[in-house]
Amino acid sequence: MQSMIPAPLLTIILLVASNVFMTFAWYGHLKFKAEPLLIVIAVSWLIAFFEYCLQVPANRIGSGIYSTAQLKTIQEVITLIVFAVFSIFYLGEPLKWNHAVGFALIILASWFIFKKW
């Protein structure tokens, strides 16, 4: 069954969705520091399962369009954006100017990955 969504866009959508799950799996427990570590690990693994259910198809679909270096770069840029939103709105931790500059430099570096040399 072929998707009605173009493969490049579907890859991005799946990567964004997987990153939302990943960010909650990796950092969501920080709001629940009183919970036992084993419970936090189990819940994080459960959340990460859904991340993999989106990440694997995203990489499979995207590998027909992008190189693995490009896929990884897309993943990292999406991760930074999702993390910034998560940090501000879920954890209540504002990003400072140096974070923004660092993230911008990483995004700028992605230009080198996608540039046709």
Summary of the structure (lengths in Angstrom):
residues: 117
radius of gyration: 16.0
end to end distance: 35.8
largest distance: 51.7
contacts: 301
relative contact order: 0.14
helix: 78%
strand: 0%
